[in-house]
Amino acid sequence: MTELTSLPNIGKELAKTLQQVGIKSGEELKQVGSENAFIRIKTIDPSACINKLCALEGAVQGIRWHNLSKERKQELKEFLKMVEKNA
């Protein structure tokens, strides 16, 4: 089982938040996916923003969030708009 903090972009605070929403390992995060993990986080942290979403996606892909493709960043921004509209 992979420690959450061993994934790129996941520090102690984000790992703690993920555990609070029921995601305990790197494998679980990859299974759940960045968008669903973000929705869970948003329920306990309404201030969660695009940076957190990109960090989660980078962790799922195994890369620093700065290296996400332009297309994927755009998809995440659209997703965030949708989430915030439906909140």
C-alpha positions in Angstrom: 0.0 0.0 0.0 1.5 3.3 -1.1 1.7 6.1 1.4 -0.2 9.1 0.2 2.7 11.4 1.0 5.0 9.4 -1.3 2.9 10.6 -4.3 3.9 13.8 -6.1 2.1 16.9 -4.8 0.7 15.2 -1.7 2.0 16.8 1.5 1.0 16.1 5.1 -2.0 18.4 5.1 -3.5 17.1 1.9 -2.8 13.5 2.9 -4.7 14.2 6.2 -7.6 15.7 4.3 -7.7 12.7 1.9 -7.8 10.4 4.9 -10.7 12.4 6.4 -12.7 11.7 3.2 -11.9 8.0 3.3 -8.9 7.8 0.9 -6.1 6.1 2.8 -3.6 5.1 0.1 -2.1 6.0 -3.2 -3.9 3.1 -4.8 -7.3 4.3 -3.4 -6.7 7.8 -4.8 -5.9 6.4 -8.2 -9.0 4.2 -8.1 -11.3 7.1 -6.9 -9.7 9.5 -9.4 -8.8 13.2 -8.9 -12.3 14.6 -9.7 -14.2 12.3 -7.2 -11.5 12.8 -4.6 -11.9 16.6 -5.1 -15.7 16.4 -4.7 -15.2 14.6 -1.4 -12.7 17.1 -0.2 -15.0 20.0 -1.2 -17.7 18.7 1.2 -15.4 19.2 4.2 -13.3 22.1 2.8 -15.4 24.5 0.7 -12.3 26.6 0.0 -10.6 23.8 -2.0 -9.5 25.4 -5.3 -8.0 24.6 -8.7 -4.5 24.1 -7.2 -5.7 21.3 -5.0 -7.5 19.7 -7.9 -4.4 19.9 -10.1 -2.3 18.5 -7.2 -4.6 15.5 -7.0 -4.6 14.9 -10.8 -0.8 15.1 -10.8 -0.6 12.6 -7.9 -2.9 10.2 -9.9 -0.7 10.6 -12.9 2.5 10.4 -10.9 3.8 13.8 -11.9 4.2 17.2 -10.4 1.1 19.2 -11.1 3.1 21.8 -13.1 3.7 19.1 -15.7 0.0 18.4 -16.4 -0.9 18.9 -20.1 -2.6 22.2 -21.1 -5.6 20.2 -22.2 -5.9 18.4 -18.9 -5.6 21.6 -16.9 -8.4 23.1 -19.1 -10.6 20.0 -18.5 -10.0 20.4 -14.7 -10.9 24.1 -14.8 -14.2 23.2 -16.6 -14.8 20.5 -14.0 -14.2 23.0 -11.2 -16.7 25.5 -12.8 -19.3 22.7 -12.9 -18.7 21.7 -9.3 -18.9 25.2 -8.0 -22.1 25.9 -10.1 -23.8 22.8 -8.6 -22.6 23.5 -5.0 
